[in-house]
Amino acid sequence: MPVAEPETRQPETRKLIPQSDSRARRKRRTLLDNLATKVVGVGGFSIIASILAILLFIFTEIFPLFSNAEVSLSTSFKAQDILAGQGDAADVALLGLNEHQEIGYILSRTGRLSFFAVKDGAEVAHELFSLGEARVTSAIQSLKGKRLTLGTSDGRAILVEIDFGVRFKQGKRSYAPRAKQVADITLDENRSALTSLAAAGDVSETLALSAITDDARVLLYLQQTEESLFGDAETTSSQIELEKIWSGTPASIALDATVRNFYMGSDDGKIYHWTLTPDAAPDFVSAVRVRNSPGAINTLNFLIGGRTLVAGESTGAVSAWFLVRDKTSPAGWRLTRIHEMTPHPSGVTAVAASARGKGFISGDANGGLHLEHTTSERHLASFSRKTGSAIELISYAPKANGALILDSAGEIAHWLVDNPHPEAGLKAFFGKVWYEGYEEPEHVWQSTGGTDEFEPKLSLVPLIFGSLKGTFYTLILSIPIAVLAALYTSQFMHPALRSKIKPTVEIMAALPSVVLGFLGGLWLAPRIEAVVPAVLLMSILIPVIVILAARAWDGVPLRIRNRFRPGIESMLLVPILLLAAWFCLYLNGAIENAFFGGSFKDWVYQTLNVGYDQRNALVVGMAMGFAVIPIIYTISEDALSNVPRTLISGSLALGATPWQTAIRVVLPTAAAGIFTAVMIGLGRAVGETMIVLMATGNTPIMDWNIFNGFRTLSANIAVEIPEAPVGGTLYRVLFLAAMLLFMITFAVNTVAEVVRQRLREKYQRL
Amino acid sequence: MTQFWKSGNPFVWLTGAALAASVLMIVGLVLLILFKGLSQFWPSTLAELHLQDGSKVMGEIWDREEIPDAEPGADNASQYRLRLKVANRDLYSLDFRWIDESDIQQRLSPPPAIAIERQEWGNFYGYFVGLKKDGETVAADLVDGWPTIEASLDEMRKLRERIKEIEKSDIGDINHDLERLRLGLRKITLASDTTTAETRQLIADKRAQMADLQAEYLDKEKALADFYGSSRKIVLSMVSVDGHTIDIPVYDIVRIWKPNELSVFGKCGIYLDKLWEFVTGEPRESNTEGGIFPAIFGTVMLVIIMSIAVVPLGVLAAVYLREYARQGVWVRAIRIAVNNLAGVPSIVYGVFGLGFFIYGLGGTLDQLFFSEALPTPTFGTGGIFWASLTLALLTVPVVIVATEEGLAAVPREIREGSLALSATKFETLWRVVLPSAMPGILTGLILAVARAAGEVAPLMITGVVKLAPALPLDGTFPFLHLERKFMHLGFHIYDVGFQSPNVEAAIPMVYSTTLLLLVIVVFLNLFAIYVRNRLREKLAYSAF
């Protein structure tokens, strides 16, 4: 510090005298000064700007969650070019794409499967399936596009497996695609053409096939392959023609992945549901009219996971359905309309489900296409070629990042889909969503599951609830203690004691939260668990005992009382408090026996119908109290002790007791300061991470019960972000959670700060 | 009675009780941590219990509690049970056992009982059988054998150091060089045309160097194998109280003592030895035993790097706000905003650090300068540098606020005096104002450090790990490894207390770590208060 050293200061001072200052030096000094002004200006401003830009950065990470998908046309070609003159649009039975969208395939009704390069439409390889005189009348593919089922005009179903034969050579991919026929099953003994097909399962285990014939019959075929001990495969199969219980004509069929449910959509707008059991006839469950004035059910498709059924109607309406548990229905389940998607202006002609998440593409008779997601109920994109030709076939790429689409004019278009966050959206984050397998719409947070079929449940509501619950119980416990302690310190305590007590409580604010969390979770929680009744008793008994102590103190002869300085009560209370606490603990067993039937935990379970969690809101409230009490205490103490002395003297001079003065004069004057204190305490409690992470079970449930755990926004971020893939939906949702926290605390603190500044001005005026 | 209520005294006493409760809370917490944190190093006596069913158990008595009611209403109120640390994890698989007092027939503390702290499997409690060298018994009696045991302990300790040196520095260096050569090779193949004679020569050179290093590595490995062979030669035969004989290589023994024969003085010696190991040693047994030196080192390094980053940023911003910016509504708004940033949850800064520093800046750095190591990230993953910067961002509001207060406290006369002597604004700032504002800056820094030392949540997502293979500062070029992951006291508490497979055995360690962290943080806070008061007094003189 140069200021403190006189010998260096002496020559400096002389040099600073302008007369001896050379022109060059003066110039240099001015230059330096200007430079410094600029550096400090630019530097300081940019530092502050960049600190505040945190919010901006977080916002840019969140933004993509709410933006729509981008769909762009990559190429298009004529179907007959690929078919090499062997037919036109009407002759295409199926389209498909490989994982990298480099190889596509096209199946003609003559049974020729040709693979072509997507970039130019040139054929790479082809395969011919011998159908004899027959033609392919219908064809379907698995979600990943590698297993095909062909229905023929003579009642057969042919199963085909595709291998794109990808090879890597010096970082480049090359393909040698092949297709192999794995089974040829005669579905219809009458040899009618199969106009519509559905398939589920696998040839090596359970295989189910279903078809609609051109004479409006519905066929079912079940095949079970069991491997015997000796490794021989034994196949049993059954063939059923469903009894005609429907009105209208069958228009579409679907089989779920578990091979337990079969659905048929009719042209008068009903969905019929059968359950399937091996070695027994299908059991008709119910028929559901999709809406009051329905069109024909043109399409029925399962989304990935085989639970959600998407029905497309000739009116253009698209809805998603699944089975919901229902005790009143005889089967125990009821097919329920869960989501109503954005309707098409004309009839739905084709639907293709995504192999990544609960999304699909639907096409209509005017050539319009919709990209939809059921869980978030988001309409992500509308796109079309604007030619007005009806959509014939849609093939969604296995990674859901592109699609091949054939229209009635014979144009095959390759679209690129950029749809990174279909499952996001305001409704998914904050609204009640009806998830697969749930009985009603709910707020649920369950971000990751084991399989691709998992439906992410991204409701932030349980987490916000958890943050609020933790804050609520913390404040309930902390505010009385902190504010009363502050009132005592500022108004009644002996000044000599005050100068020691205040820093002690303030040091508490410096306790690392990880320490509090550890003690809360591993020390406090098991101990509280054993003595909950005693803890409840303490909250009533301790105040009573304290008042009794005050009464007793009144009875003590003045001679003895005068030996103690006034304002020492709190120290006298320390042994009394300890004694009272011990007394409550001592009574624990007796209370438990007398009021709670011997076991408090059982009592909680039976009366409140929730289990007692060892790490619960009570424990968090107490542990977080250590962090929040000193904050509220310090700020309210400052506000209370800064109330102008003149006000207090005036009140006392008018004959008010110290308590009356404290409660009628001091407290109302400093009320704003106490409000500030509570707000800042609240800000700390909302964002606290380690304590809640360690002292709660982190289960994202919504229940106000004090004996349950919860999961807060902050703990959720800490738990999930290390595992979240960068740029993925979960990653961005966690950023959204962070931004919510930022905004809540920032708003709360700003309110507190403004109130505090007002208060300061008020004190100056008084 | 009405007089009593009217006087307001009961309410005053209630408020007093609130304060007393707060004080009790803090005192109780500190006492709890002090007791739990310090008591675990004390070598308590080994009790041998003979049970009613004829079996014997030996261990340290850790706890005594009333047996919780098995069924409500049953009269076993006066029944107690003991929590015994039986150790011998390799035999019993659990470290602790509850024993009802009613089951105990006899309680002894036999003098020849021995406690051994091992490198693996925790402690062993039992009796001495013999000391064997190459399979032959050299000592069968404990009293005679003790000097031999101590001598071989010494020998083995040296051997362990030798092995550690080879493993850590020799083989570590070779591995480091190999990795560098491999990356160099990759860089050449990535960057240049491999067909030219020059690059081919270069590649061949590197390959030859790698082959040399590999040969060297094999040599070292052979030497290591020899050492390991000799480490198994001296074996201590022990028997547990229930009759299991077990051979413990002396090499595996950390320390050995006879708890029931030790004097208080001797116990103090062991206590201090254990305490010293705790502070300076490496962790063992997935962090549940040994020391926490890497965590202390990581915490200190983190705080130092953070301080280097936070002071210039905070001071520059504060100087701008207070001295250069035009005062007005805007600056006031910014001041409130900066103030409030101190209240934004730390996890939010952690998320920002992860997104901006690690994936943003780190990912870019990797692509520009460390492309040969990709897809393994260098800076594109959590590390001490990014964690420090995140903490710096978290604490910069504290420094700004404190510095501003310091600047505001500099009397106007001093500035005007300097300006009147024709010093420029910058000269006044640099030579007069900033030195006077030093206490504010220092207070800000110390408060920032105290906050950073106790913060865990943002570190969990920016690079802290449960076990770091190497310290961020060591003898290999470039000595300071900013990209490395690190250990941290606070995270150590969380990890060992909540993620460790054997929480019960680990908890004593956590209490000690907690105590250490608490001491550091409280000390830093007190130091901040002290420095502020001290400098205030000093400046009060120099200003006039």
Interface residues (C-beta under 8 A of the other chain):
Chain A: M1 P2 V3 A4 E12 T13 L16 I17 P18 R29 T30 L32 D33 A36 T37 V40 G41 G43 G44 F45 I47 I48 I51 L52 I54 F57 I58 E61 P480 I481 A482 V483 L484 A485 L487 Y488 T489 F492 M493 I501 P503 T504 V505 I507 M508 A510 L511 P512 S513 V514 V515 G517 F518 L519 G521 L522 W523 A530 I542 P543 V546 I547 A549 A550 R551 W553 D554 E569 S570 M571 L573 V574 L577 L578 G589 N593 G597 G598 S599 G625 F626 I629 P630 Y633 T657 P658 W659 Q660 A662 I663 I680 G683 R684 V686 G687 E688 T689 M690 L693 M694 S714 I717 A718 I721 P722 V726 L734 F735 A738 M739 L741 F742 T745 F746 V748 N749 T750 E753 V754
Chain B: F4 K6 S7 G8 N9 P10 F11 V12 W13 L14 T15 G16 A17 A18 L19 A20 A21 S22 V23 L24 M25 I26 V27 L29 L32 I33 P68 D69 P72 G73 A77 L313 L316 A317 A318 V319 Y320 L321 E323 Y324 A325 I334 I336 A337 V338 N339 N340 L341 G343 V344 P345 S346 I347 V348 Y349 G350 V351 F352 L354 G355 F356 Y359 L393 V396 P397 L421 S422 A423 T424 K425 F426 E427 L429 W430 R431 V432 P435 S436 M438 A450 A453 G454 E455 V456 A457 M460 I461 G490 F491 I493 Y494 G497 F498 V503 I507 V510 T514 L517 L518 V521 V522 N525 L526 I529 S542
